[in-house]
């Protein structure tokens, strides 16, 4: 697993994440009710997505932040979890959030999500809950999806922010015009364009597609 240099967009998203995570870590109180409910709902969606994906035995968590979903990914005793992030500092910090018993089940390595340091069909499934949601450029989404298609043997589980009418506009770089998230039709078209088939989707809140988790499959 050779380390691949992160892209500029990954570095920017990582910088913002580090700032936000540092702020949260400095707060002495435990997460509020809303935060606990959000995590509970996300974990439930992830478990269901893993089941739909066939309970993959070897899974790659792309841009894993602090390994928030490692406990869920490692619930099956026979599952091996690989995890990447564009920053080695993030990976090192993530390991401080989990017990050694869990860390024995997770192998981390620094890598860009656009050029993952693994061979073709290297893992059963790819899991990406954070980074893909921040991509507003179709070119970036297609490039990342293409890399997921190369590395995954079977499925991809990816969370997407869609339907701009439910979302505030995302400010562009250096005061440029704000950019909107992709529509459902656009992002699903991009999945197919890369070569994925749509297996299932789940909305974070039923009836509101603010955040949706897709399970994608490669052709049989």
C-alpha positions in Angstrom: 0.0 0.0 0.0 2.0 3.0 -1.2 1.0 6.4 0.1 -0.6 8.6 -2.6 -0.5 12.4 -2.3 -3.8 14.0 -1.4 -5.5 16.3 -3.9 -6.0 20.0 -3.2 -9.7 19.5 -2.5 -8.9 16.7 0.0 -6.4 19.0 1.8 -9.0 21.8 2.1 -11.7 19.5 3.4 -9.2 17.9 5.8 -8.2 21.4 7.0 -11.8 22.3 7.7 -12.4 19.0 9.4 -9.4 19.4 11.7 -10.6 22.8 12.8 -14.1 21.5 13.5 -12.9 18.4 15.3 -10.5 20.4 17.4 -13.4 22.7 18.5 -15.5 19.6 19.4 -12.7 18.0 21.3 -12.3 21.1 23.5 -15.9 21.0 24.6 -16.1 19.3 28.0 -19.7 18.1 27.7 -20.8 15.0 26.0 -22.7 15.2 22.7 -26.2 16.6 23.0 -29.4 14.7 22.2 -29.4 15.8 18.6 -25.8 14.6 18.1 -26.6 11.2 19.7 -29.7 10.8 17.6 -27.8 11.6 14.4 -25.1 9.1 15.2 -27.7 6.4 16.1 -29.6 7.0 12.8 -26.4 7.0 10.7 -25.2 3.7 12.4 -28.5 2.1 11.7 -28.3 3.1 8.0 -24.8 1.8 7.8 -25.7 -1.5 9.3 -28.5 -1.9 6.8 -26.3 -0.9 3.9 -23.7 -3.5 4.9 -26.4 -6.1 5.0 -27.7 -5.1 1.5 -24.1 -5.2 0.2 -23.9 -8.8 1.3 -21.9 -8.3 4.6 -18.5 -7.8 2.8 -15.5 -9.5 4.4 -12.9 -7.0 3.3 -14.0 -3.3 3.4 -12.1 -0.1 2.7 -13.2 3.0 4.7 -12.2 5.9 2.6 -11.4 9.2 4.4 -12.3 7.7 7.7 -12.0 10.9 9.8 -11.7 9.7 13.4 -13.0 6.2 12.6 -16.5 7.1 13.7 -17.9 4.0 12.0 -15.1 1.5 12.8 -17.1 -0.1 15.6 -20.0 -0.7 13.2 -17.8 -1.9 10.4 -16.0 -4.3 12.7 -19.1 -5.8 14.3 -18.7 -8.9 12.2 -15.8 -10.9 13.7 -14.7 -12.2 10.2 -14.6 -8.7 8.6 -11.2 -7.0 7.9 -11.3 -3.2 7.8 -8.8 -1.1 5.9 -9.0 2.7 6.4 -7.5 5.6 4.6 -7.2 9.4 5.1 -5.3 12.0 3.2 -3.5 13.0 6.4 -1.3 10.7 8.5 -2.0 13.0 11.5 -5.7 12.3 11.2 -5.1 8.6 11.1 -2.8 8.8 14.1 -5.5 10.9 16.0 -8.2 8.4 15.0 -6.4 5.7 16.8 -6.7 7.6 20.1 -10.5 7.4 19.9 -10.8 3.6 20.0 -9.8 0.7 22.2 -6.9 -1.6 21.3 -9.2 -4.5 20.8 -10.9 -2.6 17.9 -7.6 -1.2 16.5 -6.4 -4.8 16.0 -9.1 -5.2 13.4 -8.3 -2.0 11.5 -5.3 -1.4 9.2 -4.8 2.2 8.3 -2.7 3.8 5.5 -2.4 7.3 4.2 -3.8 7.7 0.7 -5.7 10.1 -1.6 -9.3 9.0 -2.4 -8.6 9.9 -6.0 -5.6 7.6 -6.3 -6.0 4.8 -3.7 -2.8 2.9 -3.2 -4.4 -0.5 -3.9 -4.6 -2.8 -6.9 -7.7 -3.4 -9.0 -10.5 -5.3 -7.3 -8.5 -5.2 -4.1 -11.4 -5.1 -1.6 -15.0 -6.5 -1.5 -16.5 -3.1 -0.8 -15.7 0.6 -0.4 -17.3 2.7 2.3 -17.3 6.5 2.1 -19.5 8.5 4.5 -17.9 11.9 4.6 -15.7 13.1 1.7 -18.1 12.4 -1.2 -20.7 14.5 0.4 -18.5 17.6 0.1 -17.8 17.3 -3.7 -19.8 19.8 -5.7 -17.9 19.4 -8.9 -19.1 16.6 -11.3 -15.5 16.1 -12.4 -14.4 15.4 -8.9 -17.3 13.1 -8.3 -16.7 11.1 -11.5 -13.0 10.9 -10.8 -13.5 9.5 -7.3 -16.3 7.1 -8.4 -13.9 5.9 -11.2 -11.3 5.1 -8.6 -13.9 3.3 -6.4 -14.9 1.3 -9.4 -11.3 0.3 -10.0 -10.5 -0.8 -6.4 -13.8 -2.4 -5.3 -14.5 -5.9 -6.5 -18.2 -5.9 -5.7 -19.9 -2.9 -4.0 -19.6 0.7 -2.9 -21.5 2.3 0.0 -21.5 6.1 -0.3 -23.3 9.0 1.4 -24.4 11.8 -0.8 -25.9 15.3 -0.2 -28.5 15.9 -3.0 -31.5 18.0 -3.9 -30.3 21.6 -3.4 -33.8 22.8 -2.5 -33.3 21.1 0.9 -29.8 22.4 1.3 -28.2 25.8 1.8 -25.8 26.9 -0.9 -22.2 26.0 -0.6 -19.9 29.0 -0.8 -17.3 28.8 -3.5 -13.6 29.3 -3.0 -12.3 32.8 -2.2 -15.7 34.5 -2.5 -16.7 32.9 -5.8 -20.3 32.2 -6.7 -21.9 29.6 -4.4 -22.3 26.1 -5.7 -25.2 23.8 -5.3 -25.2 20.1 -4.5 -26.1 17.7 -7.3 -29.7 16.7 -7.9 -30.7 13.1 -7.4 -31.0 12.5 -11.2 -27.6 14.0 -11.8 -25.7 12.0 -9.2 -27.5 8.7 -10.1 -26.6 9.4 -13.7 -22.9 9.8 -12.7 -23.1 6.4 -10.9 -24.2 4.8 -14.1 -21.8 6.7 -16.2 -18.9 5.2 -14.2 -20.3 1.7 -14.6 -22.2 1.1 -11.3 -25.7 -0.2 -10.9 -27.9 1.2 -8.2 -28.8 -1.5 -5.7 -30.5 0.5 -3.0 -30.7 3.9 -1.3 -31.8 5.1 2.2 -32.6 8.6 3.2 -31.4 10.0 6.5 -34.9 11.3 7.1 -37.7 9.4 5.2 -39.2 11.7 2.7 -36.4 14.3 2.8 -33.3 13.6 0.7 -30.9 15.9 2.6 -28.5 13.0 3.0 -28.8 9.7 1.2 -26.8 6.5 1.5 -26.5 4.5 -1.7 -25.3 0.9 -2.2 -23.8 0.6 -5.6 -22.8 -2.6 -7.4 -20.4 -3.5 -10.2 -21.9 -5.5 -13.1 -22.1 -9.2 -12.4 
